[in-house]
């Protein structure tokens, strides 16, 4: 009997690996079309103008500071690590099916819609894994729309999407272990107060008219996620921090964004007499221009005597192990759903045959 085939697609935003204007232009245009236009109305004729201006600005800034994004390379390594973990997993479901794992992106090739289209007929089911812990219209919402566009009425029978990762207590414990394993040991002996800034992407709070956004921004989920992780860190016996603050990386268009910014966290820690600050981007599963460049630059310019940037979870082996467990859980659920559909179709055919 032929084994069923399932595809796992590890998807994130994506940033250009080779910094050229030719590479930046299509990427930034997609960002404006997919993300920016959900926040503010952008006439079609302005999309290219805005996008190309942003591309030129990023090109000059990143070139001047010798920055090159590691996001795609990191996601590619994470994809391989997850594939290796799946192939080592001994759960019974995996002995009766075949699983292939792919990386894909919203804003650089291979684009998610192209990946899903190419595997649609070859695989019996697809697990989509957005590599951002908190859902919003700008993160997993993009993937949800693409899945709906491609699979239509079959999406419930053919696809599953990982979600609510931010609620998983195992992730909170994983973050805490990773954080304390990577703190510079010299911090333990530093005098004075030590602060931790947990960095996450900010969300839109009110639009330009002062009204709640018309799209789902994940505002409440962002706040709850912070409180959960903060509690886990503070209650850990290894904790060395006297204070933990949220640090949001916001955009500048569309209205009012979350007030708990990285800059505000630094200002408050400085005013409260803190000497040391550690920064950890917990709201991202892989380093990107917002974390390893923008947020890290803010840390380097901060007034603290001692400071440390701890990179995203990136290649932490336990992260791949945890995510693999979640993925295989979804494969089992999708397989069960498909068995139900199969039985329903069988019953329908029997009924039709009996009626004849």
Secondary structure, 3 states (H helix, E strand, C coil): CCCEEEEEEEEECCCCCCCCHHHHHHHHHHHHHHHHHHHCCCCHHHHHHHHHHHHHHHHHHHHHCCCCCCHHHHHHHHHHHHHHHHHHCCCHHHHCEEEEEEEEECCCCCEHHHHHHHHCCCCCEEEEEECCCCCCCCCHHHHHHHHHHHHHHHHHHHEEECCCHHHCHHHHHHHHHHHHHHCCHHHHHCCCEEEEEEEEECCEEEECCCCCCCCCCCHHHHHHHHHHHHHHHHCCCCCCCCEEEEEEECCCCCEEECCCEHHHHHHHHHHCCEEEEEEECCCCCCCCHHHHHHHHHHHHCCCCCEEEEECCCCCCHHHHHHHHHHHHHHHHHHHHHHHHHHHHHHHHHHHHHHHC
